[in-house]
Amino acid sequence: MDDSIKETLIDIVGRQNFTDSLIDLVSYSNDASDHYHRPEAAVWPASTEHISRILIIANKHCFPVIPRGAGTGLAGAAVPVYGGLVLDMCRMNRILDIRIADRLAVVQPGVVYNDLKKALAPYDFFFPPDPASGNVCTLGGNVATNAGGIRGAKYGVTKDYVMKLEVVLPNGLVMQTGSNCMKSASGYDLTRLFVGSEGTLGIITEITLKINPKPMAFKTGLALFSSLRDAGRAVSDIMHSGIIPSVLEVLDENTIKVLQDHSSVNLPDVTAIILVETDGYTRAETSFQMEKVIEIFRKNSAADVQIADSIEEADELWRIRKSISSIVAQIRPNNVSEDVAVPISMVPNLLTGISKIVRNHGLPFVVFGHAGDGNLHPKIMYDRSDPDQVKQLREVVTEIFKLTCDLGGTLSGEHGIGLAKAPYMTLEHDQTAIDVMHDIKRLFDPNNILNPGKMGLEV
Ligand SMILES: Cc1cc2nc3c(=O)[nH]c(=O)nc-3n(C[C@H](O)[C@H](O)[C@H](O)COP(=O)(O)OP(=O)(O)OC[C@H]3O[C@@H](n4cnc5c(N)ncnc54)[C@H](O)[C@@H]3O)c2cc1C
């Protein structure tokens, strides 16, 4: 990127909102994954118009543009693999409208997930996806990765809530997709095309989200198992029993050990724990659901079932659950967090299969995740300065992806493909589907300027 281009960018965003200083560029070279590539410059745009003008220049001079939310992505999707310009969306962080009567909220992409959560709380409404990174990640990042969270089995993921988008295309044109209506059957679903597109098709500049009334009553418990397979079977049985818990999370014995050693929570020595929450509008409703769930736990040989005595106790459990990733990150210098998902009946096979694979390679690991929607997080710890451990890690990851696809699953339940999973796309998608994805990318971005190198979408 030559100086004249940099001067033009400065004209658009202002000198204080442009940087090419080494310290900033090093910060922008990584997200929460294990991938590092330095950009040539970064800007902090403040409007759709800024972004449109920037993309016109990028398209003319063919340099890469990488949109970035909070950089908490776990797949390297915001890493500037071919250098270029990072568009940090942090200044576009306003909640533009909350329309309770229409059950929607309109936000800029840089709004942090928890800021919307706080803004909706006084109305007793919420935006359900609830990623564990909610106190930092942005809604633009959530839409671009189709983020999920612990309430996915009952409430779905981000794509189930995006009604309308404003998007700037690589040629600078601004496009509106979707509608403010609860339903719409009007034309191709361009909104869905952009959800999970990881910044490869356009820059999202405004988001209209469906919001839900909050349930008023909750019941939280945990079930202890001496076998991972029994825990997996219990999950599968619950999910076709007619009851859909709002949370159904599994922790394997390694996760339990890590939490025993590194958190204040007091967990027993068992092989697996399932955390469960039922929700509704009355206590009777949540108790009824919990009783059914407990019955299924017992049928699947749960050693014990415990119910939280208070909201504080339950909140503490969810706080600890959400901190697992951060706790594990402190144990070894490097770790890789996968998020494979399988049809629910395959959860027992995935749980036991992952443990077997990683154990065979001798790397420390934990497995936890949103068992209720078939989405597990094997987190494998290693030291990237040790070539043998790097080799073992690659083998482990490949075997986990193969197992998942053999079980009819998907490479990513919620983190996206980015750089990390790009080489594995052909395990899951047939060649025709891959060709169509390439055609779509070419149609929107013929010069391949938007977040190039991601999702295996080289044109
Ligand atoms: C401790 C921890 C816990 C996590 N827990 C969860 C979890 O429970 N569930 C979950 O789904 N994920 C989780 N994640 C992963 C991550 O938080 C999500 O993927 C999140 O959606 C990324 O948001 P971000 O703002 O950090 O986006 P970034 O990482 O900055 O970017 C992610 C992708 O979005 C694109 N992008 C960002 N903004 C825009 C925009 N305006 N227009 C177009 N493209 C854009 C980027 O180019 C990139 O491709 C976790 C991560 C960490 C570190």
Ligand as a Chemical Component Dictionary entry (heavy atoms), coordinates in Angstrom:
data_LIG
# 
_chem_comp.id                   LIG 
_chem_comp.type                 NON-POLYMER 
_chem_comp.pdbx_formal_charge   0 
_chem_comp.three_letter_code    LIG 
# 
loop_
_chem_comp_atom.comp_id 
_chem_comp_atom.atom_id 
_chem_comp_atom.alt_atom_id 
_chem_comp_atom.type_symbol 
_chem_comp_atom.charge 
_chem_comp_atom.model_Cartn_x 
_chem_comp_atom.model_Cartn_y 
_chem_comp_atom.model_Cartn_z 
_chem_comp_atom.pdbx_ordinal 
LIG C1  C1  C 0 -13.105 -16.918 25.574 1  
LIG C2  C2  C 0 -13.900 -17.049 24.298 2  
LIG C3  C3  C 0 -15.170 -17.609 24.342 3  
LIG C4  C4  C 0 -15.919 -17.739 23.167 4  
LIG N1  N1  N 0 -17.176 -18.280 23.242 5  
LIG C5  C5  C 0 -17.925 -18.361 22.123 6  
LIG C6  C6  C 0 -19.253 -18.898 22.173 7  
LIG O1  O1  O 0 -19.755 -19.283 23.217 8  
LIG N2  N2  N 0 -19.948 -18.966 21.002 9  
LIG C7  C7  C 0 -19.440 -18.523 19.819 10 
LIG O2  O2  O 0 -20.120 -18.593 18.792 11 
LIG N3  N3  N 0 -18.183 -18.023 19.751 12 
LIG C8  C8  C 0 -17.425 -17.923 20.854 13 
LIG N4  N4  N 0 -16.157 -17.400 20.777 14 
LIG C9  C9  C 0 -15.639 -16.947 19.481 15 
LIG C10 C10 C 0 -15.924 -15.461 19.142 16 
LIG O3  O3  O 0 -16.162 -14.713 20.311 17 
LIG C11 C11 C 0 -17.104 -15.348 18.177 18 
LIG O4  O4  O 0 -16.752 -15.941 16.938 19 
LIG C12 C12 C 0 -17.546 -13.887 17.916 20 
LIG O5  O5  O 0 -18.729 -13.916 17.131 21 
LIG C13 C13 C 0 -16.502 -13.043 17.199 22 
LIG O6  O6  O 0 -16.858 -11.691 17.345 23 
LIG P1  P1  P 0 -15.751 -10.540 17.200 24 
LIG O7  O7  O 0 -16.437 -9.227  17.345 25 
LIG O8  O8  O 0 -14.618 -10.776 18.120 26 
LIG O9  O9  O 0 -15.307 -10.760 15.679 27 
LIG P2  P2  P 0 -13.844 -10.887 15.058 28 
LIG O10 O10 O 0 -13.112 -12.016 15.667 29 
LIG O11 O11 O 0 -13.190 -9.559  15.074 30 
LIG O12 O12 O 0 -14.230 -11.251 13.554 31 
LIG C14 C14 C 0 -14.829 -12.471 13.255 32 
LIG C15 C15 C 0 -15.215 -12.489 11.771 33 
LIG O13 O13 O 0 -16.224 -11.531 11.537 34 
LIG C16 C16 C 0 -15.851 -10.637 10.499 35 
LIG N5  N5  N 0 -16.476 -9.351  10.802 36 
LIG C17 C17 C 0 -16.419 -8.650  11.961 37 
LIG N6  N6  N 0 -17.157 -7.533  11.852 38 
LIG C18 C18 C 0 -17.694 -7.529  10.605 39 
LIG C19 C19 C 0 -18.535 -6.636  9.885  40 
LIG N7  N7  N 0 -19.006 -5.521  10.441 41 
LIG N8  N8  N 0 -18.863 -6.938  8.609  42 
LIG C20 C20 C 0 -18.418 -8.081  8.036  43 
LIG N9  N9  N 0 -17.616 -8.956  8.653  44 
LIG C21 C21 C 0 -17.263 -8.685  9.933  45 
LIG C22 C22 C 0 -14.340 -10.647 10.530 46 
LIG O14 O14 O 0 -13.776 -10.263 9.289  47 
LIG C23 C23 C 0 -14.082 -12.101 10.827 48 
LIG O15 O15 O 0 -14.204 -12.833 9.638  49 
LIG C24 C24 C 0 -15.379 -17.286 21.942 50 
LIG C25 C25 C 0 -14.097 -16.714 21.908 51 
LIG C26 C26 C 0 -13.371 -16.599 23.056 52 
LIG C27 C27 C 0 -12.012 -15.968 22.987 53 
# 
loop_
_chem_comp_bond.comp_id 
_chem_comp_bond.atom_id_1 
_chem_comp_bond.atom_id_2 
_chem_comp_bond.value_order 
_chem_comp_bond.pdbx_ordinal 
LIG C1  C2  SING 1  
LIG C2  C3  SING 2  
LIG C2  C26 DOUB 3  
LIG C3  C4  DOUB 4  
LIG C4  N1  SING 5  
LIG C4  C24 SING 6  
LIG N1  C5  DOUB 7  
LIG C5  C6  SING 8  
LIG C5  C8  SING 9  
LIG C6  O1  DOUB 10 
LIG C6  N2  SING 11 
LIG N2  C7  SING 12 
LIG C7  O2  DOUB 13 
LIG C7  N3  SING 14 
LIG N3  C8  DOUB 15 
LIG C8  N4  SING 16 
LIG N4  C9  SING 17 
LIG N4  C24 SING 18 
LIG C9  C10 SING 19 
LIG C10 O3  SING 20 
LIG C10 C11 SING 21 
LIG C11 O4  SING 22 
LIG C11 C12 SING 23 
LIG C12 O5  SING 24 
LIG C12 C13 SING 25 
LIG C13 O6  SING 26 
LIG O6  P1  SING 27 
LIG P1  O7  DOUB 28 
LIG P1  O8  SING 29 
LIG P1  O9  SING 30 
LIG O9  P2  SING 31 
LIG P2  O10 DOUB 32 
LIG P2  O11 SING 33 
LIG P2  O12 SING 34 
LIG O12 C14 SING 35 
LIG C14 C15 SING 36 
LIG C15 O13 SING 37 
LIG C15 C23 SING 38 
LIG O13 C16 SING 39 
LIG C16 N5  SING 40 
LIG C16 C22 SING 41 
LIG N5  C17 SING 42 
LIG N5  C21 SING 43 
LIG C17 N6  DOUB 44 
LIG N6  C18 SING 45 
LIG C18 C19 SING 46 
LIG C18 C21 DOUB 47 
LIG C19 N7  SING 48 
LIG C19 N8  DOUB 49 
LIG N8  C20 SING 50 
LIG C20 N9  DOUB 51 
LIG N9  C21 SING 52 
LIG C22 O14 SING 53 
LIG C22 C23 SING 54 
LIG C23 O15 SING 55 
LIG C24 C25 DOUB 56 
LIG C25 C26 SING 57 
LIG C26 C27 SING 58 
# 
